[in-house]
Amino acid sequence: MKTFPFITTLCVFYFFLTLLPFIPVFSFDYHNHQRILQVILLSLSSITFLIKLSARKKQLSTPIISKLIYLFIIMGVISSILSKEENFSLFYTIHFSFLFILSLAVFNDESKKRTLYFIVSIVILHSTLVLVCFLNVIFSIADQVQLNPFVIYQNFINIRFFNQVQVFIIPLLIFLLKHKDIKRVVCFFLTLNFLLMFIGHARGALLTFIIILLLSQLFDKHQRKDYQIAFVCLLIGFLSYYICNVLFSFGETSLNTSSSGRLFIWQETISEFTWQQLFIGNGPGVFQTSLEGRAPMSHPHSSVIEIINEWGFLAFIFLSLAIYLTVKNAVTYLVVNNEDSSSKALLYSFISGLIYSLLSGVHVMPVSQTLLFIIWGLLLARTSNKALAFVKFKRWKLVFFAIIIAAVWYFYGWVALETYQKMNPDTGYIIGPRFWSIAHRL
């Protein structure tokens, strides 16, 4: 039974339903639409993967990265049990467990053709979305109004959700520059992506690309030219943005220079750290703070601060080691196999997501979160020695394990449904939603 074709198709179908603005939204808003589909994706992929593991006849070893992930999840469970919001925190820990299982499913069944199929599919879907946004740019220019990202970014209730996906896609687009027959088309879409970043004042996303550009120039002689072409596309995108503002916005070019409250949130969160919190955390998913005169924010817009605050410092160490080993293995592999451009694109995409997560909610929002874990699994599969994530169970242990997993699935679905039913659109939206866009918890 080959699960990856099913999982690949499932993932591509998920992005088809969440990225393309032509699909009817079947919830209060586009964010919840994406989250409902993510819950379905994680449930189906975890069931498929665990069924495959139960059918294995021989015992297989567990790689060290998987062991570190297990320890991270165990720390999340301990933190949840001691949390003031035990049910929701356990639910959020299970959600991340399913995301890791999705990565493991991809990791165990990846192939060169399937990786290429996924990259091309996700790039085509995202490029279709970018084309729709470009039409909105043209309509704004025709109406001679200022370029407004809330109008141009089709169906995204928060413009940063759009940018969070872009940081993953741009390295994959650059990978496609090696195909000479579509090189001009790729350059066109790179330019459009950068234009949209400037329209949305996506300083963090632009900074992420510049860091990746510098890394490629310093350490990657085989792909320097491709990233130099991408940099030219960035300059063209900036000139296009500037010209549009000068010609159609009465000479005014707005520039966002504030931190949007991030610095204050980070300072406040760090100042409130306690020794117990550093080791155990407050419970995954329960962060909340408020800025004066603004709605509560449900995550601190920094993956490092968030994990230490909610999961604890030990969990942060385990996760950091897993990420470090992933990058280290990938770099070691690429030193020897420096012409493996698809693996290189996955590494750049993964690092881009990690860098941007330091400044934004990449690891929180449904589409970017799913992309992060899928790309992690693909990168591991292409650059590490493959080994299944679980050992073979005896029959009685397998039955016991199946009962536990069924209970976990039931709990996950129950809390997701309960929190969904508690939403009230009349109360307005919380800034930086954590799970549902109106972030009520049990």
Phi, psi and omega in degrees: 000117180262112186274335188294320176305319178294314181293320178299312178299319179298316180295314179298320179295323176300312181291330174299317182282336185260333182267321183284130184278009182268348183276129179301138178277125184250034173213193183297329182201180185292327179297312179294325174304314179293321183290320178300315180294326177294318178301317178296315179301312183294321180295312182294318182292322179292320178298313181298315182294316182290328174296319179296319180297321181294338181272353180293139183261342181241153182281138182233152184279165179251121180292157185297326179297320177296321178298319178295322177294319177303314181297321177299315180294320178300318177296325176296320178295315178299315179298322181294317181299325181269001182281158176285341178240069190301313184298309182294322182294319175297319177301316182292324176295318177297321178302316179289328175299317178293326176295319177294322177297322176300317177298318181293323177297317177294317182301318187279342186232019181289150170216165183301315181294321182290325176296314179297319178300316180295314182301311181297319181297312184292325178293317180297315180298315180292324179295326175297317176298318180297322177298319177297318177296324178295322175300320178295326175296315180298318179296321178295319178294318179298324179275355180055050176240161181295143181290112184251115183298332180290340175267321187282321180284095188300122171071006179262114184290341175230124186296336180290334177299323179294314181294328180296327177285322182302321184296333176279323188283323185302314176298328178289324174296316180297325175303324182284352177297339181291343178272104188297330183289341179240014186299317181294322178296317179297317178299321178300314182287328173298315179299317178298319179299316180291323176301316180293326176297317179293322178298321180272006182051045184276074184296321179295318179294319178294319177297320178300314180296320181296321177296316178296321177300315179296319178299318181294324181288328182277323191237356188230084183290339183282340182235015179302316183298319181297319180286333173293321175298318179297324178294322175298319177298323177297316179296320178295321177298319178293316179298321178296317179297316181296315180297318179299320180291318181293317185282327190237008178230031176058035175079005182265127175241106183284149179219122180275118183243000181274166178267006181056030177085358184298312183300318179297316180297316181297315180297316181295316182294315180295320181294339182263004178298138174240166180297318178298318181294323180298325182268326186247324182086171182270352183116126180303132173087003188253005180299139173201136176213167182228143171258149183301125177078010181231161179292157179300148176251136189259003170205152189277007181059036174202118183297322182295308181297320182296313182295316179296318181294318188261318184264338182101161185292324179297317177298320178299320178297315180299314181294319179298320179295320179297318179292318179300315180294324177299311181293318180299313179299320181294316180295317179300317179296317185285337174298322179276320183250062189288352179261005177280082187291331180292319177295323179295319178296320178295321178296313179298320180295316180297314180295322178301314179299319180295316180298314182291334178293342176289341185238353187212182184263042181305318185278001185249317185285144191300314184288310181294325178298315179295317178301318182302314184283327176294314180294325176300313180297317178297318180296315178300317183296324186273342188236359181236162173290128184282140173200142180293157188276346183231156175270164180287131178266147167290164188302314183292325177291324180295320177297314179299317179297319180296321178297316179297314181296320178298320178295321179295315178300317180298314180297316180300312180294323181295312181293320178302315180291318181297314180292326178296317182290339180280352181291144176223104183301337181291341181277353179087174186261144173279141178287132180067062184301147185263308176240282170278161185293332172253099202278058173285149179231165179291000000 
